[in-house]
Amino acid sequence: MGEFGSGKSSFILSRLEEDWEKGGIPTLIVPSRIQRDKFSRELSIKLSGYTGRIVYTLNEFLQKFLEEKFTSLSVINDFESYILLRMIIEENKNQLLYFKNIDAYSGVIRLMYSLVTEMRAGLLMGEYKNLQKRIFEAEIENPKWKDIFLIYTQFERRLEEKNLYDNHRLFLEAARLLKNNKLSFSIVAFDGFFDFTATQFEFIKAIIHKIENQGKEVLISLPDIQSPQVMNTLENLEKEFSVTRVYIKERRNRFSSLAKNFGKHEEKDISGIENERIFFLAGFGRYREVVRIANEIKRLILEEDYHFRDLALIVPNPDDYRNLVLSVFNRYKIPHYISRDEPLKGNPAVLYIYLIARGVMQEKAFDTIQIASIVNSSYMQNPDFKVLGDFSAMWGFYFRGNPEDWEEAWKTKIKYLKDEWKEALLDGENELTIEETQVQLEKLNSMHESFRKLFSVVFSLPDKISVDDFAEWISNIVNSFGMQKSLSEIEENYSKDFIAFRKLKEALISLKKVLFILGKEIYDSEEFFLIFDNLIQNISYRYQYYPVDGVAVLTPFDARESHFKVVFVCGLNEGEFPSGISLSLLNREEKIKINNLATRIILQGEEEKNYSDSLDFSLMITRATEKLFLSYTPYDESGREILPSIFFSSIWDIVCKDDIKKLGEEAMEIIPSDIDKIYDLNELISYKYNLLPGGIKNKVIGDYAFLNVIQRMKEYQECIDAINEYYESENNSSSEMSELQRIGLSFSGNLDFENPEPLQEVTISKNIKKEILDRIKKMKFSSTSIEAFGNCRYFFFVRYVLGIREEAYPSREIESRFKGSFLHSVLKEYVEKTKDFSQEELMQNAQRRREILREVMERQYEYFLNKEGERNLFALEKEYYYKVLSRFIDYEAENLRDYNPVETEFGFDTKIEVSKNENFLFRGMIDRIDKISVSGLYKYRVLDYKTGGVSHFKRDFFIPLKLFQGFLYARVINKPIGEIAYVSLEKEGSEKKAIVFPYNKKGMGKNIEMDNFDILWEQKRKELCVIFDMMKKGDFVPFTVKENLPSEVLDFYMGFLEEGENLQLEAETKCDYCPYIEACLRREKLFSQW
């Protein structure tokens, strides 16, 4: 026994080493797989000749014993037990009184399973019937208890009838079998346990008796802490055995004194607490909290010479934080591994199968959107089905139906096209129109055949199915769609899908066993789908990738017996940790009553849970050996204040008792001393025009803490509303109501840049339009600003005219501009060095490509190392960007037509004629210009690099005022244009490349081919005229309606529509992540939702 971090595990390991060196067979039993792997690695290094296995989890040791001695036991795992209990509830639901509608609520069924298993773990043989008798005598009229014991009894009876062993019965059976069998171990040790269930303890008692009877030694480590769980375990051991307590007095962990004193109400002994090693972090919202942790991790790596493997993040509430940690750590390029299992339904490959199964088995129909998502998925690799990728565009309207409905719709569609073709022949239309219709008809016939094949695969399940039928159907989907590569064990990128499908296979085998036990193996497809849905929701898989140097992200349970130089503990808020009242079918009084009737604790109440949380917190803070960081969030994501955890507050009181200011800046996100380094802060409010009243400006700059953008913009509401009064509808005086007025919005008034004070009263200046027009004429426009205006005029107004920028916290990330400059500089030099290579040379010399890239990256890396504030960050992330660019140059070598670059990073600052006698100044940088061959003629390709996905550019092409960049660039170079394309450096698959010129799309029953750049530029020029006219009129409203657009613009886009299709005027992602959304007159996401 000893304090946390006193060296108990080291003591046990040293005894195991001694025994091994003497030729013994030692065995160590631990609670979790993380601890098993940790100790196995340590022992493999220390023990000479170690090739076997001596470290097990308790369940693994149980399985090992039973496999060695017995093979005839029929075992069901936890998932199989859950399915069995669910089926028993279904069978007996008509007899239930209190829970008569339980089958409608899967969450209640899960709680019933938890209660039954907790009772089974706490009750030994013979105790259940005695407890049932006592409860019936005490609660004879209580329908809740009658239902619970009915379900419990039926579950136990089914196990006994089929001679099945769940985990709890297995422990008891193993304990019985141990009496007549020998264990061939020289020493057995238990480390990392605090307590055991009653059934586990029976097995452990049998092990100890057997080892002691053989004259061998048993070691058990327990923390020397006043916890009911630990004291109860020690009491039970001393009742059964002659126990020798060995106390390890040495205090090896500098935080053990902190663990002993937190939460004490009496005088605390803080003499051994090293305050300077304890740090507090707070972020506004959980996401910002994790971002602050990521920044601190980067700082420790860069400035204090720690390695990632020296650090751990302990997450007491993984359900709330796991995805945030994944997102932030990936964004900050922090290598890590997470010890938590993932839900099977969350795996993309399993979800892909699930969605197809839902359409086939439950809905028995698919619509055009579902079919498009199936065939355009990266899991679809069958070329016969991939031809349906443009299916929704060819089909032209929304349709939903079963296979028979679809077949009828196909016949109607083809017949309509044939009739149209015949009519064109009779009317003597030109040959081009007839030829286009014929091509379209042939393409539709080909798609129809592929569509039939697709439906024959997905709708191949019979109405009545078994698990074997369903498994065969999944196998058929995998083979027919070409998913084998994605699920291959060899392919590193898809190993997660491989592991998930392996787990799915195991789950289906378990399901088959349970259904056999229940005696019902054939189900209707709808009923079977509900079982399958429940299956993948309630089973998890573990995809564990251990980087050589990575941060460990652990739960408190997995953190036992692990130590790290630096430990972060996050989520220390009330309701998070300790969590609120746990969900249970029994209230506090009912649990106390059943524990009293059982004469010992078999169900954990709130008191036991509080002690357990306190024990976990003591464990977490003693995992650190050098530094400890505790974090919480004082506000949630909506700006509502929330309380820190009682544990956090207790530590704060100890550390900051005498000097509350000592950690002020560390503890809160207040204005730091290096305020000028907070990017864009001085632009947050435009000082040039001083648009916001001084009081609010001073509040933002001088308040004790930043609020996030959303909360702050709410505070700006009055001022922004005043600014919005600038908007003016020219139709206000008209007798006819405009569409703007019909939706309840009209604007009047102007904004005076020269006089900030009247903003509070909103006065009108006659010079306002002249002020804005003068500014617009002087502006140098980039394609980004033009597209920002086309996407949302209000965003453009606030961002570019008023100068209000979203905040950027200090962050240990490479600034986007530096990251972009670095990647572009590397590619520029790489292209210069490889532009004389032919396409074949590039494809055949992968090693040479990589050598050139590495050489270029090293040179550019040395240059960017000198960038202020970026040096170490580039050093940390260089290898990541090397991998990104390696994949990119491989993609280009294998897929790019005509590799013949003529210009890279081509800058321009030039006037472009938008309308007659009116030029506007544009500036920008063209990433690359290639010379390509098109129909035997040399033309040019404009290529723009992106780091994110690019598929949305194809959709943006058909939205007015939305897409300009590539076309502006093409106009600037003033050469024959053969292609305009966007290509992603980091993304793969459908997000890798988007060609926006030439383009063809079916519209109004015809194929419209856009292969003449001059015609397309004339259209874009007209759209630029519309944009600049809106600027001059002061039209900065936050949405686009048809009356904003002249007929010559509308007609162009209407020509792409099929009959019944509506013109999309705004991007679906228009309002996503907009920093000004809370101060916008538009409260809904899209115009269609008003």
Secondary structure, DSSP 4 states (H G I P E B T S, - for coil): -BSTTSSHHHHHHHHHHHHHHTT--EEEEESSHHHHHHHHHHHHHHSTT--S--EEEHHHHHHHHHHHH----EE--HHHHHHHHHHHHHHHGGG-STTTTGGG-HHHHHHHHHHHHHHHHH--TTHHHHHHHHHHHHSTT-HHHHHHHHHHHHHHHHHHHTTEE-HHHHHHHHHHHHTTS----SEEEE-S-S---HHHHHHHHHHHHHHHHTT-EEEE--B-S--HHHHHHHHHHHHHS------B-----TTHHHHHHTT--S----TT--GGGEEEEE-SSHHHHHHHHHHHHHHHHHHS---GGGEEEE-S-HHHHHHHHHHHHHHTT--EEE-S-EEGGGSHHHHHHHHHHIIIIII--EEHHHHHHHHTSTT---HHHHGGGGHHHHH-S--EE-HHHHHHHHHHHHHHHHHHHHHHHHHT--HHHHHHHHHHHHHHHHHHHHHHHHHHHHT---SEE-HHHHHHHHHHHHHHHT-TTTT-SS-GGGHHHHHHHHHHHHHHHHHHHHHHHHT---EEHHHHHHHHHHHHHS-EE------SS-EEEE-TTTTTT--EEEEEE---BTBBTTBSSPP-SS-HHHHHHHHHHHTS--S--HHHHHHHHHHHHHHHHTTEEEEEEEEE-SB-TTS-B-PBPHHHHHHHHHHTSS-TTTTHHHHS----S-GGGSTTHHHHTTTTTT-S-HHHHHHHHHSSSPPPHHHHHHHTHHHHHHHHTT---TTTT-SSPPHHHHTT--------SS-SGGGGT----TTHHHHHHHHHHH--B-HHHHHHHHH-HHHHIIIIIS---------SS--HHHHHHHHHHHHHHHHHHHTTS-HHHHHH-HHHHHHHHHHHHHHHHHHHTTSTTTHHHHHHHHHHHHHHHHHHHHHHHHH-SS--EEEEEEEEEEEEEEETTEEEEEEEEEEEEEEEEETTEEEEEEEEEESS--THHHHHTTSTT---HHHHHHHHHTS-EEEEEEEESS--GGGSEEEEESEEEEETTEEEEE--HHHHHHHHHHHHHHHHHHHHHT---SS--GGGS-HHHHHHHHTTPPTTPPPP-S-TTTTTT-TTGGG-S--SSSGGG-
